[in-house]
Amino acid sequence: MPVVAAIANFNMAHELQNLLPSLIGQGYHEIFVLDDASTDNSRQVVKKFGHKVHFIAGETNKGAGANRNRIITALNYPAIIHFLDADVVLESTATAARIRRVVPNEPFGFIVGLTKTSTGAWNAWNYGPRVGLRSDIGSCVQAWLIAPNVVKNPRLAALLSRLFGSLLVGWPDLLRAPQRKEVYWGIEQNLIIRSDIFAELGGFDETLRETEILELAIRMYRRGLKSYFDPRIVIRHTEGDVRKYDRGKLKTKELRRINRQYGLVNWFFSADRH
């Protein structure tokens, strides 16, 4: 399959100006900018690149997941989609060829690449376990205890990792070099998926703005599709945020909805079922 880049964009014209030149020459069959009704000059920036980049304009702002779904109708041939955010720096070289090497021969859910923070550290949320009681507690341990001490006090971070090891199953081990492994969900800003599978599943749930990958992962798991983390596809996130709402509050609300939709039993016993 050819490999295409699909960049989710909303009011990040400056970031597109930096990202797009680095994508051209990476071996992508086509490059798409999926625009979520931007009000800045994103369209004009993309226009400078001529036929090398396609601008897929949205008339209304729908959120990141619904915006990424626009690639389903934009593509008229089977392809491997590499989803990227506009505010990232692609550190891989010959990325399309790398992607062809890392994807399995059999149908799969997705491949999530390595995402670094703006400082070059490994993103603590690069991937994660199933939604559930244990993973919710583990996310707090990861965010409040482990991640802040990886650089500041690595010995303390290692001690905490051992003490809370059972709660951290499925989360990135920030104290070790990243290695390819099977995962449950992955961060969308560096996500690789087959267009036929993505379309067959109906894409992301367009009623969700913060937890769409978690819900999609549940549907993939139920279809028996395995997903993987592979550190050979690398980006660095500049961590821009143009969304003007309380993301944490909305995420909590959406997680409650997902838990009701798929059952509280699955939330309590997520280590065994979904």
Buried (B, 14 or more C-beta within 10 A) or exposed (E): BBBBBBBBBBBBBBBBBBBBEBBEEBBBEBBBBBBBEBEBBBBEBBEEBEEBBBBBBBEEBBBBBBBBBBBBEBBEEEBBBBBBBBBBBBBBEEBBEBBBEBBEEEEBBBBBBBBBBEEEEBBBBBBBBBBBBBBBBBBEBBEEBBBEBBEEEEEBBBEBBEEBEEBBEBBBBBBEEBEEEEBBBBBBBBBBBBBBBBBEBEBBBBEBBBBBBBBBBBBBBEEEBBBBBBBBBBBBBBEBEBBEEEEEEBBEEBBEBBBEEBEEEBBBBBBEEB
